[in-house]
Amino acid sequence: MNYIEWAQEYYKDAERVMKTIKKYEKILKNTGQANEEKLNSIIASYRYIYYDVLNTAKMLESRAKVNENAA
């Protein structure tokens, strides 16, 4: 697998994580304060994962460009 394909897979994973974040944000909006702390914690964890996956995708893209220029 080359870096571009690998990066695309990471972008797809980031989209899936964002869908999960949106799902929990919707639950938080509808449930009120009963589970606010727990849901905010879950959302924060998923956001950390989202940005980690997104940054990995960007790093892979930059590696692809470096390899492309070196060739």
FENHU-V954732 format. One record per helix or strand of 2 or more residues. SS is the DSSP state (H for helix, E for strand). FROM is the first residue (numbers start at 1). TO is the last residue. If there is no record, write none. Layout:
<<SS & FROM & TO> <SS & FROM & TO>>
This chain:
<<H & 3 & 31> <H & 36 & 70>>
